[in-house]
Amino acid sequence: MDWPYQELSGIDPSKPVMIAEWATGEFPYTPGEPGIHKPEWIKQALDLFRTKYPRVKAAVYWHERWQNVDQSYSNLRVDWVGNLILRAQPKAAEPAPR
């Protein structure tokens, strides 16, 4: 996200930045494979918006689930991650460190 953030920030240094339609799916965990689970990924993104990308003032999460051609489901819903948002919400509202 570094170069798009820099590019958007360069358009007008006084304007806030919004991240629209970002999401992650829930994929089966494979031991020994790199990667993180959906709750950790969302929490990491919210932390980065607050700390590394302080001009991000809005983030619209793509909350959807659909059935694929092979009858499997793609699930991007936030509620799938349990109470992560309830735990993350107060932290997301905190001002970025100076």
Residue pairs with C-beta under 8 A, 6 or more apart in sequence:
1 48
1 53
5 17
5 53
5 55
5 56
8 17
9 17
9 55
15 55
16 55
16 56
16 57
16 58
17 53
17 55
17 56
17 57
18 56
18 57
18 58
18 59
18 60
19 49
19 56
19 58
19 59
19 60
20 60
21 60
21 62
22 45
22 59
22 60
22 61
22 62
23 61
23 62
23 63
23 64
23 76
24 38
24 41
24 42
24 76
25 38
25 74
25 75
25 76
26 37
26 38
26 75
26 80
26 81
27 35
27 38
29 37
36 44
38 80
38 81
39 81
39 82
39 84
42 61
42 78
42 81
42 84
42 85
42 88
43 84
43 88
45 59
46 59
46 88
46 91
46 92
47 91
49 56
49 59
49 92
50 56
50 91
50 92
50 94
50 96
51 96
51 97
54 96
61 78
62 76
63 76
63 77
63 78
63 79
64 76
64 77
65 73
65 74
65 75
65 76
65 77
66 73
66 74
67 73
68 74
78 84
78 85
